[in-house]
């Protein structure tokens, strides 16, 4: 196996599941998420020589993925507002529904993108505030503020949803 290919496999293999989760979160469609990850890996392979710090591989791949998603949206003439699309609930098809997870997802979709994106990067992808700041080209203080506001808004949305559910069942 050539050295370059081996290096790429070592760098990318462990990150693919996280890339897919993030792509699915962005695209809300399995096939599009798969395509985004595939294109991300292809672009990463082509520009592997530009990666100077292997410790930054995750951020580098996420940046490529975000740009691929933006390219995909700009190509679509019939672009839909992805915040209005419903996530497929895998539990519902099995006959049982994880109501709490559904409520959290629905509440997160209601957050403004400037609050939702840092929260998703932290919770779903496990990025630190410093890494999120770098990804979003913000200061760490701005990221911390957005994370705080996102959690506060999310908590309020979940309490509101819980209260509504209580009223409906009464």
C-alpha positions in Angstrom: 0.0 0.0 0.0 1.4 3.4 -1.0 2.5 5.6 1.9 0.1 8.4 1.0 -2.9 6.1 0.9 -1.9 4.5 4.2 -1.6 8.0 5.8 -5.0 9.0 4.5 -6.7 5.9 5.8 -5.1 6.3 9.2 -6.2 9.9 9.4 -9.8 9.6 8.0 -11.0 6.1 9.0 -11.9 6.8 12.6 -13.5 10.1 11.7 -15.9 8.8 9.1 -18.8 7.9 11.5 -18.6 11.4 13.0 -18.6 13.0 9.6 -21.6 11.0 8.6 -23.5 12.0 11.8 -22.7 15.7 11.1 -23.6 15.4 7.4 -26.9 13.7 8.3 -27.6 16.4 10.8 -27.1 19.1 8.1 -28.8 17.3 5.2 -31.5 15.4 7.1 -31.4 12.8 4.3 -29.4 9.6 4.4 -28.4 9.5 0.7 -27.3 13.1 0.7 -25.3 12.6 3.9 -23.5 9.7 2.3 -22.8 11.7 -0.8 -21.5 14.6 1.2 -19.1 12.3 3.2 -18.0 10.7 0.0 -17.3 14.0 -1.7 -15.6 15.3 1.5 -13.2 12.3 1.5 -12.5 12.7 -2.2 -11.6 16.4 -1.8 -9.6 15.6 1.3 -7.7 12.9 -0.6 -6.9 15.3 -3.4 -5.6 18.0 -1.0 -4.0 15.7 1.5 -0.6 17.4 0.9 -2.1 20.7 2.2 -2.7 19.2 5.7 0.2 20.4 7.7 -1.0 19.4 11.2 -2.4 15.9 11.5 -3.9 16.9 14.9 -6.2 19.2 13.0 -7.6 16.5 10.7 -11.1 16.5 12.3 -11.5 20.3 11.9 -10.1 20.1 8.4 -12.6 17.4 7.3 -15.5 19.2 9.0 -14.6 22.4 7.1 -14.6 20.5 3.8 -17.9 18.9 4.7 -19.6 22.2 5.5 -18.3 23.7 2.3 -19.6 20.6 0.3 -23.0 21.0 1.9 -23.1 24.7 1.0 -22.1 23.8 -2.6 -24.8 21.2 -2.7 -27.4 23.7 -1.5 -26.3 26.3 -4.0 -26.6 23.8 -6.9 -30.2 22.9 -6.1 -32.7 25.1 -7.9 -35.5 23.9 -5.7 -33.6 24.5 -2.5 -35.7 23.7 0.6 -35.2 25.2 4.0 -33.6 22.3 5.8 -34.9 23.6 9.1 -38.4 22.8 8.0 -37.7 19.2 7.0 -38.5 16.4 9.5 -35.9 13.9 10.5 -36.8 10.3 9.9 -37.3 8.7 13.3 -35.8 5.2 13.2 -37.5 4.2 16.4 -40.9 5.1 15.1 -40.6 2.5 12.2 -39.8 -0.1 14.8 -43.1 0.6 16.6 -41.6 2.5 19.5 -40.8 6.1 19.7 -38.2 7.8 21.8 -40.3 10.9 22.6 -37.5 12.7 24.5 -35.1 12.4 21.6 -37.8 13.5 19.2 -38.6 16.5 21.4 -34.9 17.5 21.7 -34.4 17.3 17.9 -37.5 19.3 17.2 -36.4 21.9 19.8 -32.9 22.1 18.3 -34.3 22.7 14.8 -36.2 25.7 16.3 -32.9 27.3 17.4 -31.5 30.0 15.2 -28.6 28.7 13.1 -26.0 30.8 14.9 -26.9 29.0 18.2 -27.8 25.6 16.7 -24.5 25.0 14.8 -22.1 25.5 17.7 -24.3 23.3 19.9 -24.3 20.5 17.3 -20.6 20.8 16.8 -20.0 20.4 20.6 -22.7 17.8 21.4 -22.7 15.7 18.2 -19.1 16.1 17.1 -17.4 16.6 20.4 -15.5 19.7 19.4 -14.0 21.9 22.1 -14.9 25.6 22.2 -11.5 26.5 20.7 -12.2 24.1 17.8 -15.7 25.5 17.3 -14.3 29.0 17.3 -11.8 28.1 14.6 -14.5 26.3 12.5 -16.9 29.2 12.7 -14.3 31.9 12.6 -15.5 33.4 16.0 -13.8 34.2 19.2 -14.0 31.6 22.0 -16.0 34.1 24.1 -18.5 34.3 21.2 -18.8 30.5 21.0 -19.3 30.3 24.8 -22.0 32.9 24.6 -23.7 31.2 21.8 -23.5 27.8 23.5 -25.0 29.3 26.7 -27.8 31.0 24.8 -28.5 27.8 22.8 -28.8 25.7 26.0 -31.0 28.3 27.6 -33.3 28.5 24.6 -33.3 24.7 24.2 -34.3 24.3 27.9 -37.1 26.8 27.5 -38.4 25.1 24.4 -38.3 21.7 26.1 -40.1 23.1 29.2 -42.7 24.7 26.9 -43.1 21.4 25.0 -43.5 19.5 28.2 -46.1 21.9 29.5 -48.1 21.6 26.3 -47.9 17.8 26.5 -49.2 17.9 30.1 -52.1 20.1 29.1 -53.0 17.8 26.2 -53.0 14.7 28.4 -55.1 16.4 31.1 
